[in-house]
């Protein structure tokens, strides 16, 4: 039985709490870094200790694993503190707002010898896993163009999302999902270009990015500037030499109501009939956290989301921000050289 504590209990913290309650080898012992009212409003399956002081939770809860669901600007501080306490760590995305922050976290984690993973939940959606499988198996032939979009209203559950120094806006908080998946699928690009809009708060909240590879182009669009009347949508299209794979996701509301989502995944081959995939609607947060706890129990590295890839993602997001600010193509060879 692994004892887990959650730091932060907003939308993501609660989703993680619900997932842990379904894992037979986990005991959720503590929650902190949030108001006690949030814990009282949650229908916990068993007693969970509340800590008003996050440092006290790390020192006194008896947890072996800490799940960091705090706002992005607090990730570095508490990843390092948890590592220094010898705790295994899973940290919500985006990992950080700069590569220098990531490097300090990774130094602390490696020094402590603890298991560490970034919660890039898209990799644990069965639909995205199926897309990766079809690409790796060669069903699409060579993928020559990919496009992904993620369009949402501003997150209504916390004001810190509107502060560019705390969240990084849609660029860091939203586009990071598709960027992580596509970098995992295709590796690091040679260069990129981006254009977009800043919201009134100064966040890059509507961003279009183009990643350039020797044999393919990748287009991504992310927005936190959609009106409240528009549903949350995301999509992925992979154009291959043997056909096209289309995935669409739509939920009437925001991403915090995943249980209402509609999915469609279809492969359109160059020859023959299309294939519609009806996949098990497994909870991606449950799949993600089960995987992480299992890696801790086995004493293995969480290779499904490697630390090198986690660093690459933030490096490319930083480069995208540079492209937005300068209005020009950014070469990425220097990022490749550091890996």
C-alpha positions in Angstrom: 0.0 0.0 0.0 1.5 3.3 -1.1 0.7 6.4 0.9 0.0 9.5 -1.3 -0.5 13.2 -0.5 -1.9 15.8 -2.9 -0.7 19.4 -2.9 -3.3 21.6 -4.5 -7.0 20.6 -4.8 -8.5 22.5 -7.7 -10.0 20.8 -10.7 -6.9 18.6 -11.3 -6.3 17.8 -7.7 -9.8 16.6 -7.3 -9.6 14.5 -10.5 -6.4 12.9 -9.1 -8.1 12.3 -5.7 -11.0 10.5 -7.4 -8.6 8.4 -9.4 -6.5 7.4 -6.3 -9.7 6.3 -4.5 -10.1 3.6 -7.2 -6.5 2.2 -6.8 -6.4 -0.7 -4.4 -2.7 -0.3 -3.7 -3.0 3.4 -2.7 -4.0 5.2 0.4 -4.6 8.9 0.0 -3.4 10.2 3.4 -3.3 13.9 3.1 -4.2 17.0 1.0 -2.9 20.5 1.4 -2.0 23.7 -0.3 -5.6 24.7 -0.7 -8.6 25.8 1.4 -10.1 23.3 3.8 -13.5 24.0 2.4 -12.5 22.4 -0.9 -11.6 19.2 1.0 -14.9 19.2 2.9 -16.8 19.6 -0.3 -15.2 16.5 -1.8 -16.9 13.2 -1.0 -13.7 11.4 0.1 -14.0 7.6 0.3 -12.1 7.6 3.6 -10.5 10.0 6.0 -8.0 12.3 4.5 -5.9 14.6 6.7 -5.9 18.3 5.7 -2.7 20.4 6.1 -3.0 24.2 5.8 0.7 24.4 5.5 2.2 22.7 2.5 5.7 22.3 4.1 4.1 20.6 7.1 2.4 18.1 4.8 5.7 17.2 3.3 7.3 16.7 6.7 4.5 15.1 8.7 1.9 13.4 6.5 3.8 10.1 6.3 3.3 10.0 2.5 5.7 8.2 0.2 4.4 9.9 -2.9 3.5 13.6 -3.4 1.2 14.6 -6.3 1.8 18.3 -7.0 -1.3 19.9 -8.4 -0.4 23.4 -7.4 -0.4 26.4 -9.8 2.5 26.2 -12.3 4.6 29.0 -10.7 4.8 26.9 -7.5 6.0 23.7 -9.2 9.8 24.3 -8.9 9.6 25.2 -5.2 7.6 22.1 -4.2 9.3 19.6 -6.5 12.6 20.5 -5.0 11.2 20.4 -1.4 9.6 17.0 -2.0 12.8 15.6 -3.5 14.8 16.8 -0.5 12.3 14.9 1.7 13.0 11.7 -0.3 9.4 11.6 -1.7 8.5 10.2 -5.1 6.9 12.9 -7.2 4.3 13.3 -9.9 3.9 16.9 -11.0 1.1 18.4 -13.1 1.8 20.0 -16.5 3.2 22.3 -17.5 6.3 21.4 -15.5 7.6 24.9 -15.4 7.7 28.2 -17.2 11.4 28.1 -18.1 14.1 25.5 -18.9 16.2 26.8 -16.1 13.5 26.0 -13.6 13.2 22.5 -15.1 17.0 22.0 -14.8 17.0 22.9 -11.1 14.1 20.4 -10.5 15.9 17.7 -12.4 19.1 18.3 -10.4 17.2 17.9 -7.1 15.4 14.8 -8.3 18.5 13.1 -9.5 20.4 14.0 -6.4 17.7 12.5 -4.2 17.3 9.4 -6.3 13.5 9.6 -6.3 11.0 8.6 -9.0 9.7 11.6 -10.9 7.1 12.0 -13.7 5.3 14.9 -15.3 1.5 14.3 -15.6 1.1 14.6 -19.4 -2.3 13.0 -19.3 -2.8 13.1 -23.1 -0.5 10.1 -23.4 -3.0 8.1 -21.3 -6.1 8.9 -23.3 -6.9 5.6 -25.1 -7.6 7.6 -28.3 -4.2 9.2 -28.4 -2.6 5.9 -27.5 -4.4 4.3 -30.5 -3.1 7.1 -32.8 0.4 6.5 -31.7 0.0 2.8 -32.2 -1.3 3.3 -35.8 1.6 5.6 -36.7 4.2 3.3 -35.2 2.7 0.3 -37.0 3.0 2.0 -40.3 -0.8 2.0 -41.0 -0.6 5.6 -42.2 2.5 5.2 -44.2 4.8 8.2 -43.7 3.1 11.0 -41.9 3.8 14.2 -43.9 1.5 16.7 -42.1 0.0 16.8 -38.7 -2.4 19.3 -37.2 -3.7 19.6 -33.6 -6.1 22.1 -32.0 -7.2 22.8 -28.4 -9.8 25.6 -28.0 -11.3 26.6 -24.7 -12.9 29.4 -22.8 -10.6 30.8 -20.0 -10.5 28.5 -17.0 -13.1 29.8 -14.6 -11.9 28.0 -11.5 -8.8 30.1 -10.7 -7.6 33.7 -11.3 -3.9 32.7 -11.5 -4.5 31.4 -15.0 -4.9 35.0 -16.2 -1.4 36.0 -14.9 1.4 35.4 -17.5 4.0 35.2 -14.8 2.1 32.4 -13.0 0.5 30.3 -15.8 2.1 31.3 -19.1 -1.4 31.5 -20.6 -2.7 29.1 -23.3 0.8 28.8 -24.7 2.1 27.0 -21.7 -1.0 25.6 -20.1 -2.9 24.4 -23.1 -0.7 24.0 -26.2 1.7 22.0 -24.0 -0.7 19.0 -24.3 -0.5 18.7 -28.1 3.2 19.7 -28.2 4.1 16.9 -25.8 2.2 14.3 -27.8 3.6 15.4 -31.1 7.2 15.6 -29.9 6.8 12.1 -28.5 5.5 11.0 -31.8 8.0 12.7 -34.2 10.9 13.9 -32.1 12.4 17.4 -32.0 11.8 19.7 -35.0 14.5 21.7 -36.8 12.7 25.1 -36.5 9.4 26.7 -35.6 7.3 29.8 -36.3 4.4 31.1 -34.2 1.8 33.8 -34.3 -1.0 34.7 -31.9 -2.9 37.1 -29.7 -2.3 38.3 -26.2 -5.3 38.7 -23.8 -5.8 41.8 -21.8 -3.7 40.3 -19.0 -0.7 39.9 -21.2 -0.9 36.1 -21.6 -0.4 34.5 -25.0 -3.9 33.1 -25.1 -4.4 32.3 -28.7 -1.4 30.7 -30.4 -0.7 29.1 -33.7 2.6 27.3 -34.0 4.2 25.5 -37.0 7.0 23.0 -36.4 9.2 22.1 -39.3 10.8 18.7 -39.8 12.9 17.5 -42.8 9.9 15.4 -44.1 6.8 16.9 -42.4 5.1 20.0 -41.1 3.2 20.1 -37.8 0.5 22.8 -37.1 -0.9 23.5 -33.7 -3.6 25.9 -32.5 -4.4 26.6 -28.8 -6.8 29.2 -27.3 -8.1 30.4 -24.0 -10.1 33.1 -25.8 -13.2 31.2 -26.8 -16.5 32.5 -25.5 -18.3 30.7 -22.7 -21.1 29.7 -25.2 -18.6 27.6 -27.2 -17.8 24.0 -26.2 -14.3 22.9 -25.4 -12.9 21.1 -28.5 -9.7 19.4 -29.4 -8.6 17.6 -32.6 -5.8 15.7 -34.2 -5.3 15.0 -37.9 -2.5 13.0 -39.2 -2.0 13.0 -43.0 0.0 10.0 -44.2 1.1 8.6 -47.5 -1.4 5.7 -46.9 -4.4 7.7 -45.6 -5.7 10.2 -43.0 -6.4 9.6 -39.3 -8.9 12.0 -37.7 -9.6 12.4 -34.0 -12.1 14.9 -32.6 -13.1 15.6 -29.0 -16.0 17.9 -27.9 -17.5 18.7 -24.5 -20.3 21.1 -23.8 -18.7 23.2 -21.2 -15.1 23.3 -20.2 -12.5 20.5 -19.8 -13.5 20.0 -16.2 -16.6 18.0 -17.3 -14.8 15.2 -19.2 -17.6 12.7 -18.4 -19.8 14.6 -20.9 -17.2 14.4 -23.7 -17.9 13.0 -27.2 -15.0 11.3 -29.1 -14.6 10.2 -32.7 -11.6 8.5 -34.1 -11.6 7.5 -37.8 -9.0 6.2 -40.2 -9.6 7.0 -43.9 -7.2 4.9 -46.0 -6.3 5.8 -49.6 -7.9 2.5 -50.6 -10.8 0.6 -49.0 -13.4 1.6 -46.4 -12.9 3.9 -43.5 -12.5 2.4 -40.0 -14.3 3.9 -36.9 -12.6 3.0 -33.6 -14.9 2.4 -30.6 -12.5 2.4 -27.7 -13.0 1.8 -24.0 -13.7 5.1 -22.3 -11.2 4.5 -19.5 -10.5 7.4 -17.2 -7.1 8.9 -18.4 -6.3 10.2 -15.0 -6.8 6.7 -13.5 -4.6 5.2 -16.2 -1.9 7.8 -15.6 -1.7 7.6 -11.9 -1.9 3.8 -11.9 1.1 3.7 -14.2 3.0 6.1 -12.0 2.3 4.2 -8.7 3.2 0.9 -10.4 6.6 2.3 -11.6 7.3 3.4 -8.0 6.4 -0.1 -6.7 8.6 -1.7 -9.3 11.5 0.7 -8.7 11.5 1.6 -12.4 11.8 4.8 -14.3 8.5 6.2 -15.7 9.6 5.8 -19.4 6.1 6.6 -20.7 6.9 10.2 -19.9 10.7 10.5 -19.8 12.4 13.4 -18.1 14.4 14.2 -21.2 11.1 14.6 -23.1 9.7 16.7 -20.3 12.6 19.1 -20.6 12.3 19.2 -24.4 8.7 20.3 -24.2 9.4 23.3 -22.0 12.4 24.2 -24.2 10.2 24.2 -27.3 7.5 26.2 -25.5 10.1 28.8 -24.6 11.3 28.9 -28.2 7.6 29.4 -29.3 7.3 32.3 -26.9 10.5 33.8 -28.4 9.0 33.3 -31.9 5.8 35.1 -30.8 7.7 38.0 -29.3 10.2 38.4 -32.2 7.8 37.6 -35.1 10.4 35.4 -36.8 11.4 31.8 -37.3 13.4 30.3 -34.4 16.1 27.6 -35.2 16.2 24.7 -32.7 19.5 23.1 -33.4 20.9 24.5 -30.1 18.1 22.6 -28.3 19.0 19.4 -30.0 22.7 19.9 -29.1 21.9 20.0 -25.4 20.0 16.7 -25.2 
